[in-house]
């Protein structure tokens, strides 16, 4: 049997899909089980502290009484 170019495509295209899907499954599992070891988990943790801090700062700032620019 003669080796043809499309044989390589038949092998590499599904392999590429399997590697991509496998990586995303691994990443999902890693984020769920050890979130502090991924940047996704670190950002989520930091956001939980950042949002209440920003709300607290905004509550203490005086609000402008007029809208619009200078006339």
N, C-alpha and C positions, 0 to 999 in steps of 0.2 A: 504494500500500500504506500502510496506517495504522500509525503508531508506537504500540506498546502497551507497557504497563509491564513485562511479562515480557521484552521484548527487552533492556532494560537489565540485567536479571538474567542473561540468557544471555551477556552480554559481561563484566560485572563479577565474577561468581563465578569463572569460570575464570581471569580476570586476577588475582584475589586469590590463588588457589592457585598460579599460576605465579610471582608475585612472592615468595610465602613459600618455595616450593621453591627458587627461584633464590637467595634470600638464604642459605638453609641450605647450598646447594652452595658458594656463594662463601665462607661462613664456614668450612666444612670445609676448603676449599682453602687459605685464608689461615692456618688453624691448622697445617696440614701443611707449608706452604712457609715461612712467616714467623711462627713461634709467638711471638716476643717482641713482635710488634705487636698482640697481642690479650690481653685480660685472662685468657682461658683458658690461654694459653701462659705468661703471667707467673705465674699461680697454680700451675701445674704445676711450673715451675722453682723457685719458692719452696718448695713442698712437698718437693721432692727434698732440699733443704738442711735443712728444718725437722725432718723425721722422724728422721734420724740424730742431730741435736742433742738432741731430746727423749729418745731412747733412751739417749744418753750421760749426760744429766742423771739419768734414772731409775736407771741402774746405780750411780751414786755416792750416791744417797740411802739412808739406813738404812731397813730394812723393819720394820714393827711386828711384834712377836712374838705378840700376842693379837688375836683378832677380837672384834667386838662393842663395845657401848658400855659406859659406866661402870656399875658395879653398886652 
